[in-house]
Amino acid sequence: MGRIHLFEFEDQKWFPAFLRNYGTDFLQFLSNKTKMYKPIVPVLERGLKTCGEDTIVDLGSGGGGGLLWLNSELLKSNPGLKIVLTDFYPNISAFKYTQKQAENFDFMDAPVDARNVPDNLQGLRTQFLSLHHFKPDDARKILQNAVNAGSGIGVFEAQERSVPSILAMLFSPISVVLTTPFIRPFKLGRLLFTYLIPIVPLFVLWDGIVSSLRTYSVKEMEALVASLEQGDTYHWEIQRVKSGPGVILYLLGIPK
């Protein structure tokens, strides 16, 4: 199945920010409760150690809360760890809430473009559930920008372009309905647009299916890496690993 870059509501400038935030809040709640990133803890630990870094600069963070469980695991081997949350559409209230849950989180309140990261943001760059939002040329620019800056980068996707992954997305509206009362911080609007006017379950369903159709395969990520200027100055690790009933596709790039 070839990659299909249909539109996601979350990417549209006209899409209300509060609805976008409800969607990312749901994804982050799910990632923490299911511990979906457990298989890639060693990957991040290896990236931090090899790069000699104690800071993660997270790109496309959404609300940032999806990293809370992962952070608690990484702190066991990296007690001085700091995570900086960034996004092109920063969700400041969610960033602040995440910071209250774990003091080693910081955030940028100004938009940060993953294709052109400011020089003052130093650390191992990460992207969780966000590379698929970018078309191949822009995805290449993200990787090239990391190489140009001499920064390590880790990209992680919790879905793939396959029939089972797409079928799994069909159950996302049910998950939204069942989990919404437990998502924090509590917001009355989240209940309104989940139960009375079910926009959130429907847009999460659409964006979830499209995310699967957009996700880069291992071979496609290898092709992106092969096209980079001075890409051979990096060690690239591109793999597919099991995570519960699903999978995580990941790319880790470390300067040689």
N, C-alpha and C positions, 0 to 999 in steps of 0.2 A: 504494500500500500504506500503510494507516494505521499509526501508531506503536502498538506492542504492548509494554506494560511487564510482561513476565514476570519471574520471579525469577532472580537470578544467585547462585550459591553464594558468590561473593566478598563479597556484601552481607550475608550472614546472620551474625548474632552467634554462632550455635552452630557455624559452620564453623571448623574448627581453624585457628588463625593461621598455623601452619607450612605448611599446604597452600595457604592464600591467598598466602603469601609466595613459594612455589614458582611459582605462576601468574604473579604480577607480575614475578618475576625473569626468567621466560621472555619476557614481553612486552618487558621492557627490553633484554634481550640482542638480541632480534630488531630492535628499533628502532635500536639502535646499529649492528649489522652491515649492515642494509639501508639505513641513512641515510634512513629514511622521512620525517624532518622537514626534509630539505634544501629543499623548495620554500617552507617558511614561515620560513626564516632572515631574508629581507628584511622579512617582516611583523613579527617580533619586534624587529629592529633599528629599524624605523620606530616601533614602539610605545615602546621605550626612549628613543629620541631625542626624540619628541614629548612624552612625559611628563617628560623631563628626569631620568630615573631611571638608576641603575647597579645596582639590585637587582631580582631577580625573586623573588617569593614564590609558590612552586609549591604549589597546593592539590591534595589527593588524589594525592600523589606515588608511592604504592605503595612501591617500594624506592628510587626516585630515580635508579637507574642508567641509565634510559632517556634521561636528559638529558646524558650524558657527551659523546657526539659533538656534539650541538647546542651544548653549552657551549664546546667547543673551537673551533667556528666563530664563535660570538658574541664570544669573547675577541679575535678578530682586529680587530674594530671597536670593542669595548668592553673594553679591557684591565683596567679596574677593576671588572668585573662581579662581582657576588655573587649566588649562588642559595641561597635558603632552602627546604629541603624540609619539607613538612608533610603530615599525613594524619590522618584520624579514627581510623585503626588504624595508628599509626606503627610501621614496621618498623625498629627502632633498629639492629639489627646490619647491615642493608642500608644504612641511612643512613651509618653509620660507615665501611662499606666504600667507598661512593661518595666520601665525604670524603677517604679515603686516596688515591683516584685523582686528585682535583682539589682543591687546597687552597681554592679560592674557594667551595666548597660549605659550607653550614651547615645545621642542622636543628633542629626543635622536637621534643623528646621527649615532650611532652604532646599529647593529641588536639587537633586544630584542625578546627572545623566550618566548611566553606566558606560556609555560609549566614550565619555570624556570626564573621567573622575578627577576632581581637584587634586593638585599636588600635595596639599596639606593632609590628605587622607591616606595615611600610611598603615599598611598591615596586610594580612592575607585577605584577599577579596573573596566574597562568597555570593552566590545567587541561589536562592531556593525557590523552585516553582516559578521561575521568571524568564529563563532564556527563551522559552518557546514563544514569548510575546514579541520577539524580534525576528524580522525577516533575515535571511542568510547574510546579506551585506552588513546589516547592523549587528548581528551576532558576531560576525568576524571582527567588526570594529571594537566590540567589547573585549574580545580576546587580544586583539592587537594593542589596544590601549594598555592592557595589563603588561604585555611584553615590553612595550615602549617604556613603561614606568619601572620595569624590573620587579614587578609585584607578583607574588604567587596568587593563583586564582582557583577556586573550586566551584563547580556548577553542579546543582543537584535537581533532578526532576523526579517526582513521585508518581509518574504515569508514563505510559509509552503509547506509541501509535500501533495499537493492536485491537483486535475484536474484543478480547476479554477486558481490556482497559476501558474501552468505550462502553461496553455493557455495564461495567461497574459504576460508571458515571450516571446511569439511569436511576440508581438508588440514592443519588445525592439529595434530591428534594426531601426524601424521607429522613435522611440524616439531619438536614437543616431543621426540619420540623421537630425532631426529637431532641436536638441539642440546644436549640435557641434559648430556652429558659435558663440554661446553665452557663451561658457565655457572659463573661465579664469584661469591661464594666457593664452593668445593667443599663439598657436604654429602652425606653418605652417605644420609640420608633422601630426598634428591631422587632418587637412583638407585632406592631401594627402592620409592617410590610412583610411579615412572614405568615401571619395567620389571617388577618382580615383582608389585606390586599397582598396576595402571595407573590410579590415581585422577586423577593430574594431567592426563594426556592427555584423559581423558573429561570432567573438569570444565572444562578449557580449551575443549574443543569446544562444550559446552553454553553456557558463558558467552560464547563468541565469537559464536555464532548469536544469542543473546538480545541481545548488545550491538548487533548490526546492526539487530535489530527495534526496539530502544529509541532508536536514534540520531535526533536532531532534524535535520530537513531545513533547508535554507536558509530556506524560507518559514516554518517553525515557529520558527526562531531570530529571524527578523524579527518574528514575532507576539509573542514573549516581550519583545523590546526595545520594541515599540510599547506594551506594557502597563505599562512602568515609570513610576514617578513621577519627574518631572524627567529623564526619559530623553532629552529634546531638548537637554539641556545637554552631551550627549556626541556625538561623531562615531562612527558605527557602520559597520564594514566587515564584511560577511558574504559569504563566497565559498566556492566549491568548486574545488580545484586538483588536478591530476594529481600523483601520487607513484609513479613506477614503474608497475606494472600496476594499482595502486590509486588511491585518492583521499584527500585530506584536506579535511574541512569545517572552516572556521574562522570565528570571530567575534572581532573586535578592537574594543574600546570605549575611546575616548580622550576625556578631558574637553576641551571646546572652549576 
